[in-house]
Amino acid sequence: MNYKNIRRSFFLTLALIVSIASEELLATTVIIDPGHGGKDKGAYWYGISEKTLTLDVAKKVEHLLKNRGIKVLMTRKSDHYVSIQDRASIANKYSNAIFVSIHFNAHTNSSVKGIETFYLSSKGKKLASSIQSRLAQRINTKDRGSKKYHYAVLRKTKGVAALVECGFISNRWEGNRCASSWYKEILAQEITEGITAYYNNN
């Protein structure tokens, strides 16, 4: 038995494992965050529950991103409660993460409608704009733009982060659309396009 060759083979294998692990650490991970869940129901209007809509859309986005070979993690995959701190902590485990939180809006004025995306950092602004522009081009509703706002989940997330409000379920017309499968499919497609464009450019 040639121990010198065995030793050389061992160190070559070890170097390969370290190299693969390093690439995994450097690879961008997309964290999809379905807003609310469990005891946190989010908005609820006309029998439509925000926490259910967010999970539906998030699962579709996850599927579409994975089909493009992008590494994806979800902060929740079922109807259970996850704290804001825990959502941010999941994203903060990855030094090169893109975090997108999915929500649906509500207002005491039932005539208010539209889609808007929020950010906090300069990189978050680019991500939010990338998502918002595609949603606004595809969906016939008010384009409320991308805006800077200090949502707790954005404050606590260290990496690139954006929060999407996919429509007002307090508006009966828009709420009915939000609950429809075709609309959720379009939302998922355009959110995916926005994330992918940012991912490829950065």
C-alpha positions as CSV (number, residue, x, y, z in Angstrom):
1,M,0.0,0.0,0.0
2,N,1.4,3.4,-1.0
3,Y,0.7,5.6,2.0
4,K,2.1,8.7,0.2
5,N,-0.5,8.4,-2.5
6,I,-3.3,7.8,0.0
7,R,-2.2,10.9,2.0
8,R,-2.1,12.9,-1.2
9,S,-5.6,11.7,-2.3
10,F,-7.0,12.5,1.2
11,F,-5.8,16.1,1.0
12,L,-7.0,16.6,-2.5
13,T,-10.5,15.3,-1.4
14,L,-10.4,17.6,1.6
15,A,-9.5,20.6,-0.6
16,L,-12.4,19.8,-2.9
17,I,-14.8,19.6,0.0
18,V,-13.6,23.0,1.3
19,S,-13.9,24.5,-2.2
20,I,-17.5,23.3,-2.6
21,A,-18.4,24.5,0.9
22,S,-16.9,27.9,0.1
23,E,-18.9,28.2,-3.1
24,E,-22.1,27.3,-1.2
25,L,-21.4,30.1,1.4
26,L,-20.8,32.6,-1.4
27,A,-23.8,31.6,-3.4
28,T,-26.8,34.0,-3.1
29,T,-29.7,32.5,-1.2
30,V,-33.2,33.9,-1.7
31,I,-35.3,34.0,1.5
32,I,-39.0,34.1,0.7
33,D,-41.1,35.3,3.7
34,P,-44.8,34.6,3.6
35,G,-46.2,37.3,5.9
36,H,-48.2,36.5,9.1
37,G,-49.3,32.9,9.9
38,G,-50.7,30.9,12.7
39,K,-52.1,33.2,15.5
40,D,-51.0,36.2,13.4
41,K,-53.8,36.3,10.8
42,G,-52.8,39.6,9.2
43,A,-55.6,41.4,7.3
44,Y,-59.0,39.7,7.0
45,W,-61.7,41.2,4.8
46,Y,-64.8,39.6,3.1
47,G,-63.7,36.1,4.1
48,I,-60.3,36.6,2.6
49,S,-57.3,35.9,4.9
50,E,-53.9,37.6,4.3
51,K,-51.9,34.9,5.9
52,T,-53.4,32.3,3.5
53,L,-52.7,34.5,0.4
54,T,-49.1,35.2,1.3
55,L,-48.3,31.5,1.7
56,D,-50.0,30.6,-1.6
57,V,-48.0,33.2,-3.5
58,A,-44.7,32.5,-1.6
59,K,-44.9,28.8,-2.5
60,K,-45.4,29.7,-6.2
61,V,-42.4,32.0,-6.1
62,E,-40.3,29.3,-4.4
63,H,-41.2,26.8,-7.1
64,L,-40.4,29.3,-10.0
65,L,-37.1,30.3,-8.5
66,K,-36.0,26.8,-7.9
67,N,-36.8,25.9,-11.5
68,R,-34.3,28.6,-12.4
69,G,-31.6,27.0,-10.3
70,I,-31.7,29.6,-7.6
71,K,-31.3,28.5,-3.9
72,V,-34.4,29.3,-2.0
73,L,-35.5,29.1,1.7
74,M,-38.9,29.9,3.1
75,T,-39.4,31.4,6.6
76,R,-42.6,29.2,6.9
77,K,-44.1,26.5,4.7
78,S,-47.4,26.1,6.6
79,D,-49.9,28.0,8.7
80,H,-47.8,28.6,11.8
81,Y,-46.6,31.6,13.6
82,V,-43.0,32.9,13.1
83,S,-41.9,36.0,14.9
84,I,-40.4,38.9,13.1
85,Q,-37.1,38.4,14.8
86,D,-37.0,34.7,13.7
87,R,-37.8,35.7,10.1
88,A,-34.9,38.1,10.1
89,S,-32.6,35.6,11.9
90,I,-33.2,33.0,9.1
91,A,-32.1,35.6,6.5
92,N,-29.2,36.8,8.6
93,K,-27.6,33.3,8.7
94,Y,-26.6,33.9,5.1
95,S,-24.1,36.6,4.3
96,N,-25.3,37.0,0.7
97,A,-29.0,36.7,1.1
98,I,-31.9,38.3,-0.8
99,F,-34.9,38.6,1.5
100,V,-38.4,39.2,0.1
101,S,-41.4,39.5,2.4
102,I,-44.8,39.0,0.8
103,H,-48.0,40.7,2.1
104,F,-51.4,41.9,1.2
105,N,-52.7,45.3,2.2
106,A,-55.8,46.7,3.8
107,H,-57.2,50.2,4.5
108,T,-60.3,51.6,6.4
109,N,-61.2,53.3,3.1
110,S,-62.4,50.4,1.0
111,S,-61.8,52.4,-2.3
112,V,-58.1,52.3,-1.8
113,K,-56.3,49.9,-4.1
114,G,-52.9,49.2,-5.7
115,I,-49.6,47.5,-5.3
116,E,-46.5,48.9,-3.5
117,T,-43.1,47.6,-2.5
118,F,-41.0,48.8,0.5
119,Y,-37.3,48.9,1.2
120,L,-34.9,50.4,3.7
121,S,-31.3,50.2,2.3
122,S,-30.0,51.4,-1.1
123,K,-29.6,47.8,-2.3
124,G,-33.1,47.1,-1.0
125,K,-34.3,50.0,-3.1
126,K,-32.9,48.4,-6.2
127,L,-34.6,45.1,-5.3
128,A,-37.9,46.7,-4.5
129,S,-37.9,48.7,-7.7
130,S,-37.1,45.6,-9.8
131,I,-40.1,43.8,-8.3
132,Q,-42.5,46.8,-8.3
133,S,-41.8,47.8,-11.9
134,R,-42.7,44.3,-13.2
135,L,-45.8,44.0,-11.1
136,A,-47.0,47.5,-12.2
137,Q,-46.4,46.7,-15.9
138,R,-48.4,43.4,-15.7
139,I,-51.2,44.2,-13.4
140,N,-54.1,46.6,-14.0
141,T,-54.3,48.5,-10.7
142,K,-52.8,51.6,-9.1
143,D,-49.0,51.7,-9.1
144,R,-48.2,52.9,-5.6
145,G,-44.5,52.7,-6.3
146,S,-41.6,51.6,-4.2
147,K,-41.0,53.4,-0.9
148,K,-38.6,53.6,2.0
149,Y,-40.2,52.6,5.2
150,H,-38.9,51.3,8.6
151,Y,-40.9,48.0,8.8
152,A,-39.4,45.9,11.6
153,V,-38.6,42.9,9.4
154,L,-36.6,45.2,7.1
155,R,-34.8,46.9,10.0
156,K,-33.8,43.5,11.5
157,T,-32.7,41.9,8.2
158,K,-29.0,42.7,7.6
159,G,-28.9,41.8,3.9
160,V,-30.8,43.0,0.8
161,A,-34.5,43.1,1.7
162,A,-37.8,44.2,0.3
163,L,-41.5,43.9,1.4
164,V,-44.2,43.6,-1.3
165,E,-47.8,44.5,-0.7
166,C,-49.7,42.7,-3.5
167,G,-53.0,44.4,-3.3
168,F,-55.7,45.7,-1.0
169,I,-58.1,42.9,0.2
170,S,-60.2,45.6,1.9
171,N,-61.2,46.7,-1.6
172,R,-63.8,44.2,-2.6
173,W,-62.9,44.2,-6.3
174,E,-59.2,43.9,-5.7
175,G,-59.7,41.4,-2.9
176,N,-61.6,39.1,-5.1
177,R,-58.7,39.3,-7.6
178,C,-56.2,38.6,-4.9
179,A,-58.1,35.5,-3.9
180,S,-58.2,34.1,-7.5
181,S,-55.6,31.5,-8.6
182,W,-54.8,33.4,-11.9
183,Y,-54.0,36.6,-10.0
184,K,-51.7,34.8,-7.5
185,E,-50.0,33.1,-10.4
186,I,-49.3,36.5,-12.1
187,L,-48.0,37.9,-8.8
188,A,-45.6,35.0,-8.4
189,Q,-44.4,35.3,-11.9
190,E,-43.6,39.0,-11.7
191,I,-42.1,38.8,-8.2
192,T,-39.9,36.0,-9.5
193,E,-38.9,38.1,-12.5
194,G,-38.0,41.0,-10.3
195,I,-35.9,38.9,-7.9
196,T,-34.2,37.1,-10.8
197,A,-33.3,40.4,-12.5
198,Y,-31.8,41.8,-9.3
199,Y,-30.0,38.4,-8.7
200,N,-28.4,38.4,-12.1
201,N,-27.4,42.0,-12.0
202,N,-25.8,41.9,-8.6
